[in-house]
Amino acid sequence: MPNVKQAAANTVDTLFPDLKREPNTKAFDRADWGTFKDSLRAPIHRWFTYPAGFSYKAVEEAFRLYNIAPDRTVYDPFAGTGTTNLVAKQYGVHSFGVEAHPFVQFVGQTKLFWEFDLPSLLHAIDSLIEDIYRVTETSDIPAIAVEDLFPELVCKCYSREKLARLYICREMIDALQSAPFKDFAKLGLTNLLRTASDVAAGWPYVAPQKPKSEAKTNGSVDIVKMLRSQLYLMHNDLRVVREAYIPGARTIFIAGDSREYQSCIRSGSVDLAFTSPPYLNNYDYADRTRLETYFWGEAKTWADITERVRNRLMMSATTQINRSDYREASLLNQDFCQTVPQTAAELKPKVAELSERRLNKGGKKSYDIMVAGYFNDMLRVLRETYRVLKSGSAFVLILGDSAPYGVYIPTDEYLCETGKAVGFARYEIETLRTRGGKWKNNPQRHDVALKECILTLYKD
Ligand SMILES: C[S@@+](CC[C@H](N)C(=O)[O-])C[C@H]1O[C@@H](n2cnc3c(N)ncnc32)[C@H](O)[C@@H]1O
């Protein structure tokens, strides 16, 4: 009988035979660790394309480096769609994840439920698809008033007929009784929303009005058939992953706020914290899932999304800011200024510079408030993460720096210094890649060279 460490090693090789075991070989394309590229092709990870997600390979590599064997515990304070927790579950490692965006948390939670009886799951998929076909065949599809059922943004993405069919799928899934299967089917249909759309649906930044090229248009696709293929693929992913995983891990995936005290995680109980926090780059996570939340009726307007999603997230986008709630003189709060005085002294003139620069910019974006709020919030996350870590363990973060309105903010250094101020003994910063090149011909953008790094904070 192999010991658990040996079993874990075997699992890595069985699941990912293309990976070499030594770090820094070509097989580990570290430049892509901060992106979702690798995860797009990996079983279960691929159930939802989350552009903010990162590579599962980075988690595997961290597990090797820090000897994370079965029965150890890891924590991801910005768990997103569950990449860290999925890898942990595969290797029999206990894990906690905290994610504040309710829809993204739903995705992660659903990807982490593997305990289906697989033949029954297949049977449930077949009966759902059969039922949907029966209802679509007997419905007067053109008579379904999709304009009254969905916000305009959703209507712009599909032909009336396609949206009516999607609506039938939605209603049939909503009516399902068994919670795990309902979530599974809901995620399956969610995954089709962008691929089945007739317009380029890759916003937040591009409004859904540009039709896809002829070749890419899915005008005539059979939605129910697509749904069946997706659910079959998900079923098969579960089978493949379950054949090779080490059972026994406890996974606790919390819908919560990692700035706050997590009562279910004991102090000094975690062997490794691994995450990719929001970058200081004005990415609006709430807007990214607008199509999905509108489609499922979880929000109908920008204001709904602000109340139900945007306001729950830590500060990282100007769309979260109502300027009249802030005073320019005290954007960095007292807690930050007292805990990290040196970094606060470096940040203050940059924040003031941003308060000035915005006045001469068309968008007048509140980057000053965003930058200060980001560090106020990250201080709390670092403090709470420090609390839950065992001594002798590490907090690893994949993170980019930024330069709003051309004012360079060395996010990596400032966060590491903040980490030291809350108790971490030392840190290392390793560059993964330079980034931002795609904007270089855009006169609206700055030309400051940016990078993506791995930060490692060590707790003695
Ligand atoms: C860079 S993404 C992490 C993605 C994740 N690594 C994955 O592979 O899916 C950062 C995540 O932090 C979440 N977030 C923002 N504020 C948060 C908070 N206060 N507590 C917990 N999660 C938060 C965002 O919703 C987003 O999903």
The ligand as a Gaussian input file, in Angstrom:
#p B3LYP/6-31G(d) Opt

LIG

0 1
 C       -8.300000      37.479000      -9.347000
 S       -9.846000      36.809000      -8.842000
 C       -9.400000      35.242000      -8.217000
 C       -9.813000      34.156000      -9.168000
 C       -9.506000      32.735000      -8.733000
 N       -8.119000      32.577000      -8.458000
 C       -9.941000      31.737000      -9.807000
 O       -9.097000      31.030000     -10.369000
 O      -11.139000      31.698000     -10.130000
 C      -10.206000      37.736000      -7.410000
 C      -11.542000      37.355000      -6.776000
 O      -11.681000      38.067000      -5.547000
 C      -13.070000      38.243000      -5.330000
 N      -13.238000      39.224000      -4.245000
 C      -13.215000      40.574000      -4.308000
 N      -13.376000      41.094000      -3.085000
 C      -13.458000      40.066000      -2.207000
 C      -13.592000      39.983000      -0.787000
 N      -13.664000      41.067000      -0.028000
 N      -13.616000      38.749000      -0.228000
 C      -13.527000      37.630000      -0.989000
 N      -13.423000      37.664000      -2.339000
 C      -13.388000      38.854000      -2.942000
 C      -13.580000      38.647000      -6.702000
 O      -14.981000      38.473000      -6.826000
 C      -12.774000      37.707000      -7.608000
 O      -13.489000      36.547000      -7.895000

